[in-house]
């Protein structure tokens, strides 16, 4: 029932974004929903040639922006640390399910959930441990994802950000 609800929400949002019309609708669907099926081939080629096709994928940046925005908003509304952590974690998890939970999205969602778990438990968040834990979960649940270059780039980008 939950997955079906997320799928229905995705279809509804897809219709709303289709209402924009033109080539922009496909770009918005790719960026917001992770659905590249409506993306114009010419637009996709232009993104590839510019070297920015990665912005059309659901990434850790999407997850972080959504999750931390919801978390901050809930805290400001007086929900409290634990409530804000739980609700923002649930929303990020739901967003991941709605967008199809690609491997890079799964990594980002797991890392965000670990962060919110640390907030809930009053512990410090260890970036490298969260990254390692997400790799463990991802490669156990989807062993063949270890062969995808996008997955390696996702982990490399996060590790690079940590080192810098």
C-alpha positions, 0 to 999 in steps of 0.5 A: 500500500505504501509503495503504491501510494508513492507510485501514485504520487509520482504519477500525479507529480509527473502529470503536474510537471507535464502540464508545464509543456515543452522541453522543460517538462522532461527536464523537470521530471528528470530532476525532480522525479528521476524519470528520464523517459520524457526527456527530449533526446536533443536536450539530453545530448546537450547536457551530455556535451556540456558534461552536466548530465549528472544533474538530471539524476537524483543525487545526494545533493537532492536528498541533502537539500530536501532532508535538511530543509525539512529537518530545519523547517520542522525544528523551527516549527517546534517539532523538536530534535527527535520528531524533526529527525524522524519526520525528515528521515521518513520524508527522505525515505519516501522520496527515495521510494517515489523516485525508484531508489537507484543505487546512488539515491539509496546511498544518499538516503542511507547516509541521511538516515544515519545522520538523523539516527545520530540526531535522534540518539544524541550522538555525533555523526561520522561521515566516513562511517555513514558512507561505509555503512551505506556501501555495506547495505548497498552491495549486500542488497544489490551485489551487481551495483558494484559494477556500475560506474555511476555508483563508483562515481557517487561514492568517489564524489562523497569521499572527495567532499569528505577529504576536501 
